[in-house]
């Protein structure tokens, strides 16, 4: 076989090049619009696609590495972060960024995590910083501080949260009396 037998006539080669150009152009444009659709419709968090119009999102047990992306979900009404390591600072930031969203989380307090709706706590000591953290408990009604030995902090706790029933002992001589 000679090389001339394998060669395509010039006009036929040009015709196929033109078709290839238009096919590539259509595929490129379609790919671009498909890519834009995905970016406009979905948020990618931790390798998962989340619809941007979602109203409830459960991130329990998530590592929160991409927490800032949650604020791009403008229709969000409920965000569940229980079981995560969310800090009070992160919660405050999210609350400011998503004011119309209910955020469910576990409050870090004295080395443990408590549900935000817990109504009773038992403490044996408290610092001024920890006293501020009690404000995150939405339904706090009772604090059992009978194991506290710092009377001044027990009184300060009672004064800081007048709507919460704080139980503690008052030392009188060699006796301990309840504050009532």
Backbone torsions as a table, in degrees:
resi	resn	phi	psi	omega
1	UNK	NA	139.1	179.3
2	UNK	-94.4	159.8	-179.8
3	UNK	-63.4	-29.6	-179.1
4	UNK	-69.8	-26.5	179.0
5	UNK	-68.9	-35.6	-178.8
6	UNK	-81.2	-20.2	-176.7
7	UNK	-74.5	138.6	178.6
8	UNK	-87.4	142.6	176.6
9	UNK	-59.9	147.5	-174.7
10	UNK	-58.8	-44.1	-178.2
11	UNK	-66.7	-33.9	178.2
12	UNK	-71.4	-39.0	177.6
13	UNK	-62.2	-42.2	179.4
14	UNK	-65.0	-40.0	179.6
15	UNK	-62.7	-45.4	179.0
16	UNK	-67.1	-34.8	177.5
17	UNK	-64.9	-40.0	178.4
18	UNK	-65.4	-41.5	178.3
19	UNK	-64.6	-44.5	179.1
20	UNK	-60.2	-40.5	178.7
21	UNK	-60.0	-48.1	-177.8
22	UNK	-67.5	-38.3	177.3
23	UNK	-62.8	-45.7	179.7
24	UNK	-64.7	-38.9	179.1
25	UNK	-64.6	-46.3	179.4
26	UNK	-63.0	-44.4	178.4
27	UNK	-63.0	-40.3	179.2
28	UNK	-64.4	-45.4	179.0
29	UNK	-65.1	-45.0	177.7
30	UNK	-60.8	-42.1	178.0
31	UNK	-62.5	-41.2	179.4
32	UNK	-62.8	-49.2	-179.0
33	UNK	-67.1	-34.3	175.0
34	UNK	-64.7	-42.9	177.6
35	UNK	-62.2	-44.7	178.9
36	UNK	-63.5	-39.6	178.7
37	UNK	-60.6	-46.0	-179.7
38	UNK	-62.6	-45.0	-180.0
39	UNK	-64.9	-36.5	-179.4
40	UNK	-77.4	-25.1	-174.7
41	UNK	-98.5	-29.8	-174.1
42	UNK	-125.7	151.4	171.5
43	UNK	-112.2	131.7	179.7
44	UNK	-98.2	115.6	177.7
45	UNK	-126.0	124.0	179.2
46	UNK	51.4	37.8	177.5
47	UNK	80.2	3.2	179.0
48	UNK	-107.9	144.4	176.6
49	UNK	-90.8	122.9	179.1
50	UNK	-119.5	126.1	179.3
51	UNK	-61.4	136.1	-178.7
52	UNK	-68.5	-19.0	-179.8
53	UNK	-94.9	13.4	-179.5
54	UNK	-63.3	142.9	179.3
55	UNK	-105.9	-18.4	178.7
56	UNK	-135.7	136.6	-178.1
57	UNK	-137.7	127.7	180.0
58	UNK	-106.7	110.2	177.3
59	UNK	-114.2	27.6	179.3
60	UNK	-59.1	141.4	-179.9
61	UNK	66.2	14.2	178.9
62	UNK	-83.0	156.7	-179.1
63	UNK	-86.0	-5.3	175.6
64	UNK	61.3	23.4	-179.6
65	UNK	-63.2	-31.2	-178.0
66	UNK	-117.0	38.3	-176.4
67	UNK	-57.5	-35.2	-177.4
68	UNK	-61.7	-23.9	179.7
69	UNK	-68.7	-23.5	-179.3
70	UNK	-58.4	-31.3	-177.8
71	UNK	-69.1	-9.5	176.2
72	UNK	-82.4	-6.0	-179.8
73	UNK	-94.6	85.8	-169.9
74	UNK	-72.1	-16.0	179.2
75	UNK	-96.2	3.7	-174.3
76	UNK	-64.9	125.6	178.9
77	UNK	-112.6	-21.9	179.3
78	UNK	-144.2	126.8	178.9
79	UNK	-125.7	119.6	-178.4
80	UNK	-102.5	113.0	-179.7
81	UNK	-118.9	18.8	177.7
82	UNK	-63.8	144.9	179.9
83	UNK	82.9	5.1	177.3
84	UNK	-103.7	177.5	179.3
85	UNK	-99.5	33.1	-179.2
86	UNK	-58.5	130.9	178.1
87	UNK	-91.9	167.2	177.4
88	UNK	-65.7	-33.2	177.2
89	UNK	-65.5	-43.7	177.3
90	UNK	-64.2	-40.1	178.0
91	UNK	-61.5	-46.9	179.6
92	UNK	-59.5	-41.2	178.8
93	UNK	-63.6	-47.3	179.1
94	UNK	-62.7	-41.4	179.8
95	UNK	-59.7	-40.9	178.7
96	UNK	-69.6	-37.8	-177.8
97	UNK	-77.7	-30.6	-177.6
98	UNK	-125.9	67.2	-173.1
99	UNK	-64.6	-24.2	-178.4
100	UNK	-97.4	11.3	-175.8
101	UNK	-108.5	132.0	173.5
102	UNK	-78.0	124.9	-179.5
103	UNK	-111.7	117.7	176.6
104	UNK	-97.3	129.2	-176.5
105	UNK	-156.7	172.3	177.8
106	UNK	-109.3	125.1	-175.1
107	UNK	-82.1	126.0	174.6
108	UNK	-76.6	122.7	-178.3
109	UNK	-149.7	120.8	178.0
110	UNK	52.1	44.6	174.8
111	UNK	81.1	1.4	177.4
112	UNK	-125.1	174.9	176.1
113	UNK	-121.6	134.8	-177.6
114	UNK	-124.2	150.0	177.0
115	UNK	-70.1	142.1	-176.5
116	UNK	-63.0	-20.1	-179.1
117	UNK	-97.0	5.7	177.0
118	UNK	-58.3	138.4	-177.6
119	UNK	-106.0	-12.0	-178.6
120	UNK	-132.0	140.6	175.0
121	UNK	-134.8	149.7	172.7
122	UNK	-121.9	126.2	-179.3
123	UNK	-132.6	152.4	177.6
124	UNK	-112.2	-12.7	177.1
125	UNK	-163.0	160.7	178.9
126	UNK	-155.4	143.5	175.3
127	UNK	-101.5	163.5	176.4
128	UNK	-58.1	-36.3	177.9
129	UNK	-65.3	-42.9	178.8
130	UNK	-66.9	-33.1	178.2
131	UNK	-61.1	-37.4	177.5
132	UNK	-65.8	-34.5	-179.3
133	UNK	-65.1	-23.0	179.9
134	UNK	-62.7	-21.4	178.9
135	UNK	-64.1	-20.0	179.4
136	UNK	-75.5	-16.7	179.1
137	UNK	-80.3	107.8	-173.4
138	UNK	-66.5	-33.6	-173.2
139	UNK	-116.8	23.5	-175.9
140	UNK	-64.1	121.3	-178.3
141	UNK	-117.6	-31.9	-172.9
142	UNK	-138.2	134.9	172.0
143	UNK	-125.4	120.4	175.4
144	UNK	-91.5	104.9	-179.7
145	UNK	-113.3	25.8	-176.7
146	UNK	-66.4	-18.0	177.6
147	UNK	-88.9	-4.1	180.0
148	UNK	-72.3	139.0	176.9
149	UNK	-103.6	-13.1	179.8
150	UNK	-92.5	95.9	-177.4
151	UNK	-61.7	-38.2	-179.5
152	UNK	-61.1	-41.5	178.9
153	UNK	-69.9	-34.8	177.7
154	UNK	-64.4	-41.9	178.5
155	UNK	-67.9	-41.5	178.2
156	UNK	-61.4	-39.3	177.8
157	UNK	-62.8	-45.2	179.0
158	UNK	-63.3	-39.4	179.2
159	UNK	-71.0	-34.9	-179.1
160	UNK	-71.2	-28.7	-177.9
161	UNK	-128.8	74.4	-176.0
162	UNK	-65.5	-21.3	179.3
163	UNK	-87.0	0.4	-179.1
164	UNK	-109.1	133.5	177.0
165	UNK	-78.9	111.3	-179.3
166	UNK	-105.5	120.3	178.7
167	UNK	-100.4	129.2	175.7
168	UNK	-156.1	165.4	179.8
169	UNK	-100.8	148.1	175.2
170	UNK	-113.8	122.1	178.6
171	UNK	-74.8	125.8	175.9
172	UNK	-129.0	105.5	-174.5
173	UNK	63.7	-124.6	177.9
174	UNK	-101.8	16.5	178.8
175	UNK	-114.3	156.0	172.7
176	UNK	-114.2	123.3	178.7
177	UNK	-112.8	149.0	175.1
178	UNK	-72.7	155.8	-175.7
179	UNK	-64.3	-23.0	-180.0
180	UNK	-80.1	NA	NA
